[in-house]
Amino acid sequence: MRFTILGSGTTLPDADRGPAGFVVQSDGAAVLVDGGSGTMQRLKRAGVDARELDGGVYSHRHLDHCGDLAPLLFTMKVGIDIPRSRDYPIWAGEGFVDFLEGLRSAYGHWLEGGYQVPVHELTLHGPDSVVLPGGVRLDTLPAQHSAGALHLRFTSPAGSTVVFSGDTGPSDNLVELARGVDVLVCECAVPGPTDYRGHLWPEAVADIADRARPKRLVLTHFYPTVDAGPAIELVRATGVPTERGFDGQVIELD
């Protein structure tokens, strides 16, 4: 399984870091995970043609995580040389069906091609699990955020594991899902608990690391108010190997 960070930034413009986006590849299949603006270009840099994706997973519906969905469906429709004909399935939290219908009401037939976009909604009230293209198992638990937010765990056919926190405040569910995983990709968006309870700050990330004990921790989604260097050192003090993720970073697992 290959997990590639397409966007390690936030909604704020950054020349080096785009909004959240990832791609999971296994057994010849490629599944997009989230996708803020610019994701299609970053996919291409990673060697993945957006028109050939095998499906999409969304942690929640905020624009810095799904802003490229309408452009993605549009490019699949237009295609020019290879217009899409096979379905493009999406897995996301409850409410995503209505969200997609809202996009269709705004853009009309421009989002309707020779393929269907079946949406499989995942519960916001407990654990859920599906098997994605490529044989990767997706397990989810609700996150402490809004817009249908979920924590995501990807397990390869060989048993390797990656967890993406999504956007979240302090979360026992994240600890449970990330316990002992090979890699935890976790947001560290704000400097302290008074800024916004729907995001994590360095001490909160350190608490999650200490309790979950992932083998590797990759931090993303830093807003400019967070000093990334000291934040990383604080989390490393738990004994969990910690680094800052970057756009284009490839994480190879069995």
C-alpha positions in Angstrom: 0.0 0.0 0.0 1.2 3.5 -0.9 -0.1 6.5 0.9 0.8 9.8 -0.7 0.3 13.3 0.8 -1.0 15.5 -2.0 -1.8 18.5 0.3 -0.3 19.1 3.7 -1.7 22.6 4.3 -4.9 24.4 5.1 -7.4 26.6 3.5 -5.0 29.5 3.6 -2.9 30.1 0.4 0.6 28.7 0.6 3.0 28.3 -2.3 4.4 25.0 -1.0 1.4 23.4 0.7 -2.0 22.8 -0.7 -5.3 22.0 1.1 -5.8 18.5 2.4 -5.6 15.7 -0.1 -4.1 12.2 -0.2 -4.2 9.1 -2.5 -4.1 5.5 -1.4 -2.8 3.0 -3.9 -3.0 -0.8 -3.6 -3.0 -3.7 -6.1 -3.3 -1.4 -9.1 -6.1 0.7 -7.7 -6.0 4.4 -6.6 -8.4 5.9 -4.2 -8.5 9.7 -3.5 -8.8 10.7 0.1 -10.2 14.3 0.5 -9.1 16.9 -2.1 -9.1 20.6 -1.7 -8.3 23.0 -4.5 -5.4 22.0 -6.7 -5.7 18.3 -5.9 -5.9 17.2 -9.5 -2.6 18.9 -10.4 -0.9 17.3 -7.4 -2.3 13.9 -8.4 -0.7 14.3 -11.8 2.6 15.1 -10.1 2.2 11.9 -8.1 1.7 10.0 -11.4 -2.0 9.5 -11.0 -4.5 10.7 -13.7 -7.6 12.0 -11.8 -9.8 10.7 -14.6 -8.7 7.1 -13.8 -9.3 7.2 -10.0 -11.1 4.1 -8.7 -13.0 6.0 -6.0 -13.0 8.7 -3.4 -13.1 8.9 0.4 -14.0 12.2 2.3 -13.3 12.9 5.9 -15.8 15.7 5.9 -17.4 18.3 3.7 -15.4 21.5 4.3 -14.1 23.1 1.2 -10.4 22.7 2.0 -11.1 18.9 2.0 -13.5 18.6 -0.9 -13.2 21.8 -3.0 -11.9 19.9 -6.1 -14.9 17.4 -6.2 -16.9 19.4 -8.8 -13.8 20.0 -11.0 -12.9 16.3 -10.7 -16.3 15.2 -11.8 -16.3 17.7 -14.6 -12.9 16.5 -16.0 -14.2 12.9 -15.8 -17.2 14.0 -17.9 -15.3 16.0 -20.5 -12.4 13.7 -20.8 -11.6 14.6 -24.4 -9.4 11.6 -25.2 -10.7 9.3 -22.4 -14.1 10.3 -21.1 -15.1 8.1 -18.1 -17.6 5.3 -18.5 -17.2 3.3 -15.3 -18.7 4.4 -12.0 -16.9 6.6 -9.5 -17.9 5.5 -6.0 -17.6 7.8 -3.0 -17.5 6.9 0.7 -18.2 9.7 3.2 -20.1 10.5 6.3 -23.8 11.0 6.5 -25.0 14.1 4.6 -22.7 13.6 1.6 -25.6 12.6 -0.7 -27.3 15.9 -0.1 -24.0 17.7 -0.5 -23.4 16.1 -3.9 -27.0 16.9 -5.0 -26.4 20.5 -4.1 -23.3 20.6 -6.4 -25.4 19.0 -9.1 -28.2 21.6 -8.7 -25.5 24.3 -9.1 -23.6 22.8 -12.1 -26.4 20.7 -13.7 -25.4 18.5 -16.6 -21.7 19.5 -16.4 -21.3 17.0 -13.5 -23.2 14.2 -15.3 -21.3 12.0 -17.6 -21.5 8.5 -18.9 -20.9 7.1 -15.4 -22.6 7.1 -12.1 -21.4 8.5 -8.8 -22.8 6.2 -6.1 -22.3 7.6 -2.6 -22.0 5.2 0.3 -22.7 7.1 3.5 -20.9 6.0 6.6 -22.5 6.4 10.0 -21.7 9.4 12.3 -22.9 7.5 15.4 -20.3 4.7 15.8 -17.9 2.5 13.9 -18.2 1.6 10.3 -16.2 -0.4 7.8 -16.0 -1.0 4.1 -13.5 -2.6 1.6 -12.2 -0.2 -1.0 -10.9 -0.9 -4.5 -7.5 -2.6 -4.3 -8.6 -4.6 -1.2 -7.9 -1.8 1.3 -10.2 -1.9 4.3 -11.5 1.4 5.5 -12.6 1.7 9.2 -14.1 4.9 10.5 -15.2 6.5 13.7 -16.8 10.0 14.2 -14.5 12.9 14.7 -14.9 16.0 17.0 -15.6 18.4 14.1 -18.5 19.3 11.9 -19.8 18.7 8.3 -20.0 14.9 8.7 -16.5 14.5 10.0 -14.8 11.1 10.4 -11.5 9.6 11.4 -10.2 7.2 8.7 -8.1 4.1 9.0 -6.8 2.3 6.0 -5.5 -1.3 6.3 -3.7 -2.9 3.4 -4.3 -6.6 2.4 -1.0 -7.3 4.1 -2.1 -5.7 7.3 -0.3 -2.4 7.2 -2.2 0.6 8.7 -2.5 4.3 8.1 -4.8 6.6 10.1 -5.8 10.0 9.0 -7.3 12.1 11.8 -9.3 14.4 9.5 -10.1 17.7 11.2 -10.9 17.1 14.8 -10.7 18.3 18.4 -9.5 16.0 21.1 -11.0 12.6 20.4 -11.0 9.3 22.2 -12.2 7.8 18.9 -9.0 8.9 17.3 -6.9 7.3 20.0 -8.9 4.0 19.6 -8.6 4.0 15.8 -4.8 4.9 15.8 -3.7 2.6 18.6 -0.5 0.9 17.5 -0.9 1.8 13.8 2.1 2.0 11.4 1.5 5.7 10.6 -0.8 8.3 12.0 -1.3 11.4 9.8 -2.7 14.0 12.2 -3.7 17.6 12.0 -2.1 20.2 14.4 -4.0 23.3 13.3 -4.1 25.7 16.2 -1.7 26.9 19.0 -4.0 26.2 21.9 -7.4 24.9 23.2 -9.0 28.4 23.3 -8.7 28.9 19.5 -11.2 26.4 18.2 -12.3 23.2 19.9 -12.8 21.5 16.5 -9.0 21.4 15.9 -6.0 20.0 17.7 -3.1 21.9 19.2 0.4 20.5 20.0 -0.3 19.4 23.6 -3.5 17.7 22.4 -1.6 15.9 19.7 1.0 14.8 22.2 -1.7 13.4 24.4 -3.1 11.4 21.5 0.4 10.2 20.6 1.1 9.1 24.1 -2.1 7.2 24.4 -2.3 5.6 20.9 1.5 5.0 20.5 1.6 4.9 16.7 4.9 3.7 15.2 5.2 7.0 13.2 3.4 10.3 13.4 3.2 12.7 10.5 1.8 16.2 11.3 -0.1 18.3 8.8 -2.6 21.2 8.6 -0.6 23.8 10.6 -2.1 27.2 10.5 0.4 30.1 10.6 -0.3 30.7 14.3 1.3 27.4 15.1 5.2 27.3 15.4 5.7 23.9 13.8 9.3 23.3 15.1 8.5 23.5 18.8 5.2 21.6 18.2 7.0 18.7 16.6 9.6 18.6 19.4 6.8 18.6 22.0 5.1 15.6 20.4 8.5 13.8 19.9 9.0 14.1 23.7 6.4 11.3 24.0 8.8 8.9 22.3 6.8 8.6 19.2 8.8 9.4 16.0 7.3 12.6 14.7 7.8 14.7 11.5 6.0 17.3 9.5 4.4 16.1 6.3 4.9 17.8 3.0 3.2 17.9 -0.4 4.3 15.0 -2.5 5.5 12.8 0.4 5.2 9.1 -0.3 4.7 6.6 2.5 5.3 3.1 1.4 3.9 0.2 3.5 3.5 -3.6 3.0 
